[in-house]
Structure formats: structure tokens, C-alpha cells
Amino acid sequence: MKRFLAGLLALPLSAFAQSQSAPEPPVEAHPIGTIIFVVLFVGFCVVFAWMVWRNKDKKEDGKPQP
């Protein structure tokens, strides 16, 4: 019975998917948005690496961290 109900629910969804007309053209990425994303991504990666590198020295000294 569960399989029947699952199939009965999936039938309208698959029929709706088949009834779609021609696919819409893909959206072009705006170059300014892409540049901003790359700058922010690289910046966060550099800052994260710097924070890890900076804290590495504190752990090796054996000093307790506040």
C-alpha cells in the first residue's frame, strides 16, 4: 500500500515535469559579481591562513592562551 501511495504521489509530479515547454536559456553571470566573489573568497582564505600561521607560534611557545 505504501508503494502504491508513493507512486500515486509521484505520478502528477512526473507528468508536470514532462509537460514543461522548451528550457529557458541559462542566466549569464555578471562579471562584477564574479570579481567581487573571487576577491572576497581569496581574501577570506588569506586571512584564515594568516590567523592559523599566527596562532601556530603561540602554541609552540607553551604559553597558556587567554
Secondary structure, DSSP 8 states (H G I E B T S, - for coil): -HHHHHHHHHHHHHHHHHT--S--------HHHHHHHHHHHHHHHHHHHHHHHHHHHHHHHT----
